[in-house]
Each structure stands twice: as C-alpha cells, then as structure tokens.
C-alpha cells in the first residue's frame, strides 16, 4: 500500500472514487436525492479543483497500482488539523487502509506541531465505531444546514500526545 499526495491532475481519480464509495456508504442513511446533490456539489471535478485552490490537500491510497481510498484535509488553525474527507472503497474496508490513512494524517499533524485532529461524521454512519477505535471522541453534536439538506453530524476529535 502506498499513500501519495494528490494534485489537481488527480481530480478525476478522486471524483471516480467518491462516486464508487458514496452510494454504498450513504444509501442506507441518506436519500438518493441528497447523495446525488452532495456528489455534485462536493465531488464534481470543478468542486474538487475549487477545494484544492482554497487550500485543501488531498492524498490517495494505492494498492497494487489501484486507487483504493482518498482523504482531504487542511490546517484549520494552530490547534486543529481538519480531516474533511476520508473514504475507502467498500472492497478495501477491513484491510487496514483506513487505519493507515488516520495514522498518516495524525503524523502530518505532529510534523506541523498541531495537537489535535478533527473530523465530522454523520451520526448514522457505521464508521463512527472505527473512528472511536482510532482514538477519536465525540466533542459535539451538530446539525449543519447545507442548501436544502441538514447534515446531522458528530464533531469528533483526537488529541495527540
């Protein structure tokens, strides 16, 4: 498994991974309308380019020359590295890919002397247990208006030692 920094040239790969991951991940908890809307507004090639231009960094995970996961993150402030996106193909889940991604992202936070990593997760997302296993704790319960939808999330934080 290899973790590489993504560039604007990798936007089509990230877009394709998002399409493959979002439907099986969110269909049990979100409407098809909301999934389609979120993919269009957050994972279209134009939206991804805008996120990169705004300072979000992306990483890709490759296994045997196949792209199997991605994450997007940014330095929120001196105290927080924010993981905006972290997604693993369903066929790769349970193989340590997510764990390696979290460890990689926490190592970036440590290199930058950032004491905390934060992410949002839908309150019904089964990944919640994975994040807890990785040392994240629920810090807040939030309902975030997003266009005609409401994102029902937990804000989870992991303090680094």
JOSUL-V542717 format. One record per backbone hydrogen bond with DSSP energy under -1.0 kcal/mol. CO is the residue of the C=O (numbers start at 0). NH is the residue of the N-H. E is the energy in kcal/mol with one decimal. If there is no record, write none. Layout:
# JOSUL-V542717
co = {CO | CO}
nh = {NH | NH}
e = {E | E}
This chain:
# JOSUL-V542717
co = {1 | 3 | 6 | 7 | 9 | 10 | 11 | 12 | 13 | 14 | 15 | 16 | 17 | 20 | 21 | 22 | 25 | 25 | 30 | 31 | 32 | 33 | 34 | 35 | 36 | 37 | 38 | 43 | 44 | 45 | 46 | 47 | 48 | 49 | 50 | 51 | 56 | 57 | 58 | 59 | 60 | 60 | 61 | 62 | 65 | 67 | 68 | 69 | 70 | 71 | 71 | 72 | 73 | 79 | 79 | 80 | 81 | 84 | 86 | 88 | 91 | 95 | 96 | 97 | 98 | 99 | 100 | 101 | 102 | 103 | 104 | 105 | 106 | 107 | 108 | 109 | 114 | 115 | 116 | 117 | 118 | 120 | 121 | 124 | 125 | 126 | 127 | 128 | 129 | 130 | 131 | 136 | 139 | 141 | 143 | 145 | 148 | 150 | 150 | 151 | 152 | 153 | 154 | 154 | 155 | 156 | 157}
nh = {61 | 59 | 9 | 10 | 13 | 14 | 15 | 16 | 17 | 18 | 19 | 20 | 21 | 24 | 25 | 26 | 28 | 29 | 34 | 35 | 36 | 37 | 38 | 39 | 40 | 41 | 42 | 47 | 48 | 49 | 50 | 51 | 52 | 53 | 55 | 54 | 72 | 5 | 70 | 3 | 67 | 68 | 1 | 65 | 62 | 88 | 60 | 86 | 58 | 83 | 84 | 56 | 81 | 75 | 76 | 117 | 73 | 71 | 69 | 91 | 94 | 99 | 100 | 101 | 102 | 103 | 104 | 105 | 106 | 107 | 108 | 109 | 110 | 111 | 113 | 112 | 159 | 80 | 157 | 82 | 155 | 153 | 124 | 127 | 128 | 130 | 131 | 132 | 133 | 135 | 134 | 156 | 154 | 152 | 150 | 148 | 145 | 143 | 152 | 122 | 141 | 120 | 138 | 139 | 118 | 136 | 116}
e = {-3.2 | -2.7 | -1.9 | -1.5 | -2.2 | -2.8 | -2.2 | -2.6 | -2.6 | -2.2 | -2.0 | -2.2 | -3.0 | -1.8 | -3.2 | -2.1 | -1.6 | -2.9 | -2.4 | -2.7 | -2.2 | -2.9 | -2.7 | -2.2 | -2.7 | -2.7 | -1.7 | -2.6 | -2.2 | -2.3 | -2.0 | -2.3 | -2.7 | -1.4 | -2.4 | -1.6 | -2.8 | -2.9 | -2.0 | -2.6 | -3.1 | -1.1 | -2.8 | -1.7 | -2.8 | -2.9 | -2.5 | -2.8 | -2.5 | -2.2 | -1.9 | -3.1 | -2.9 | -1.9 | -1.4 | -2.5 | -1.9 | -2.3 | -2.4 | -2.1 | -1.4 | -2.5 | -2.3 | -2.6 | -2.6 | -2.4 | -2.7 | -2.6 | -1.8 | -1.7 | -2.0 | -2.3 | -2.4 | -1.9 | -3.2 | -1.7 | -3.0 | -2.4 | -2.8 | -3.3 | -3.4 | -2.7 | -2.0 | -2.0 | -1.0 | -2.5 | -2.2 | -2.3 | -1.6 | -2.6 | -1.7 | -2.6 | -2.4 | -2.2 | -3.1 | -2.3 | -3.2 | -2.6 | -1.1 | -2.9 | -2.7 | -2.2 | -3.4 | -1.5 | -2.3 | -2.6 | -2.5}
